[in-house]
């Protein structure tokens, strides 16, 4: 039986070498593995647009896993606290389901993917839930609401538990229909 996380208070386990992450009522931090890059983002609407798990082949390859857990934040609600100059960018449109360009922004030191920017999704950044410093947010405010590309889900993963919307293809975050 899996342990149940105590989501009533912030939880900052030792993950990577930085230990200065924080959570406030409506804002929190995300940090790369080595600590060189740290972001502050909104944990509530209107800045927090949506949360989702993606099973697409692109996410599988870029995460070196079978799916990616993501959240979408308006550009206006994302701040670079440190390390913006350390971010490297790489873009491509060959394997992106929308056919548009996706740019990956990752730490130049440790390689952690901090966010993605897609030309199909103007005005937002797609961040990885695993970079968020307060693990209690993974269970609460950032819990996925959508599972996309279920057609590409591996057979041994049963999908996200709970009341999530499942779609075969991609679910374009509707900036006007926020959480």
Long-range contacts (C-beta under 8 A, 24 or more apart in sequence): 5-135, 5-136, 5-138, 5-139, 6-136, 7-136, 7-139, 7-140, 8-136, 9-136, 10-134, 10-136, 11-134, 11-135, 11-136, 12-133, 12-134, 12-135, 13-135, 15-133, 16-110, 18-133, 21-133, 21-134, 22-133, 22-134, 23-133, 23-134, 23-136, 23-137, 28-132, 28-133, 28-134, 28-137, 29-81, 29-132, 29-133, 29-134, 30-114, 30-127, 30-128, 30-131, 30-132, 30-133, 31-131, 31-133, 32-83, 32-106, 32-107, 32-109, 32-110, 32-112, 32-114, 32-131, 33-107, 33-110, 33-111, 33-112, 34-107, 34-109, 34-110, 34-112, 36-82, 36-83, 36-86, 36-107, 36-108, 36-109, 36-110, 37-80, 37-82, 37-83, 37-84, 37-86, 37-87, 37-107, 37-112, 37-114, 38-80, 38-81, 38-82, 38-83, 39-78, 39-79, 39-80, 39-81, 39-114, 39-115, 39-127, 39-131, 40-78, 40-79, 40-81, 41-73, 41-77, 41-78, 41-79, 41-127, 42-73, 42-74, 42-77, 42-78, 43-137, 43-141, 43-142, 44-141, 44-179, 45-178, 45-179, 46-74, 46-77, 46-178, 47-73, 47-74, 47-76, 47-77, 47-78, 48-72, 48-73, 48-77, 48-141, 48-178, 48-179, 49-73, 49-74, 49-124, 49-173, 49-175, 49-178, 49-179, 50-145, 50-146, 50-173, 50-174, 50-178, 50-179, 51-129, 51-142, 51-143, 51-144, 51-145, 51-146, 52-144, 52-145, 52-146, 52-147, 52-148, 52-171, 52-173, 53-144, 53-146, 53-147, 53-148, 53-160, 53-164, 54-147, 54-148, 54-149, 54-170, 55-147, 55-148, 55-149, 55-150, 55-151, 55-152, 55-153, 55-154, 55-157, 56-97, 56-148, 56-149, 56-152, 56-170, 57-95, 57-152, 58-95, 58-96, 58-97, 58-102, 59-149, 60-152, 61-95, 62-104, 62-113, 63-113, 63-128, 66-153, 66-154, 66-157, 67-153, 67-157, 68-128, 69-128, 69-129, 69-130, 69-138, 69-144, 70-126, 70-127, 70-128, 70-129, 70-144, 71-126, 71-127, 71-129, 71-142, 72-121, 72-124, 72-125, 72-126, 72-127, 72-173, 73-124, 73-125, 73-127, 74-123, 74-124, 74-175, 75-123, 75-124, 75-125, 76-123, 78-115, 78-125, 78-127, 83-107, 87-114, 96-120, 97-149, 97-169, 97-170, 98-170, 98-172, 120-172, 121-172, 121-173, 123-175, 124-173, 124-175, 145-179, 146-171
